[in-house]
Amino acid sequence: MEENRRPLIAGNWKMFKTCSEAVETATQLVKTVADVTVADVMIAPPFTALFPVSEVIKNSNVVLAAQNLFWENEGAYTGEISAGMILSAGCTAVIIGHSERRQFFGESDESVNKKIKAAIKAKLIPIFCVGETEKERESKDTFSVLDKQMKKGLQDFSSDDLETLVIAYEPVWAIGTGKTATSGQAQEVHRFLREECMEKKFGNKLAKSVRILYGGSVKPGNIGELMFMPDIDGALVGGASLDAETFGKIVHYK
Ligand code: PGA
C-alpha cells in the first residue's frame, strides 16, 4: 500500500455471535490491538450486537460498522434497519453489497447504489463490495463484471460525495473457501479499480485517496504479502476475524 493512504483492517462477523459472545470477543480485541496507531481497526458484528459492542469499544481505537442497511429513513419495512438506526447504535461505517447479500438476498447493483446514497447522506462510511464469481473469472469476464458493478453502484455520485468511500474487492471464489487470490491477482484488480474505474470517472485526486480493501480468505499468513502491494490498502476479513487473537495478528501484519 502507499503511504498516503491509512490502512484499514475490518472484520466482518457475518451471522456469527450472540450479544454476550460479541461483547467477549470485542473486549479481548480492544486489549489485543490497543497499541495499534498506524491502521484503522474496524469490526462489523450482527445488528443485535452493535449497541452492546459499541459500549465495549467506546474509549478504544476499534470502530464499528454494520453489515447492511435499508435506504429509507423509517417506515413500514418489517425487518429492515435504517442508516439513522445504525448511527444511533454507535457505527461509523456500513458494509454494502457484500456478495452474500447479492447471492442470497437478491441485492442488485441498483439497490447497492441506493444504499450507498443513504449511507453517505447519513455520514456513514460506505464499504462498497465488488467481486467476480469463479465462472466469470474463468470466462475472462472479471474486468467487465467489475466495471459494471462499479459504474452502476457509483452512478449519480460526484467525486465530492465519495470522499469517505471505501471499496472492498472480494472475489466470490475466494470467500470462505480457503482459496485466496494471489497478491499479484489481487493487485492487478485493485489497480484496475483505482485507475480504470475511479480515476477515469472521478479524477486523479479521489482515485489516489480511495482505500481499496482485499477480502477473501485473509489470514495471518497471507496478510503481509497482500499489504505489500501498492494498491491494496487493507483487508475485509470474515472467518479469521471471529477470534480476537487471530484477528489481532492480522491487524499487526507489519
Ligand atoms: P472470509 O470472508 O475471510 O471468511 O473469506 C471474507 C468476507 O466475506 O468478507
Residues whose N, C-alpha, C, O or C-beta is under 5 A from the ligand:
A	BS01	PGA	N12 A174 I175 G176 T177 G215 G216 S217 V218 L236 V237 G238 G239 A240
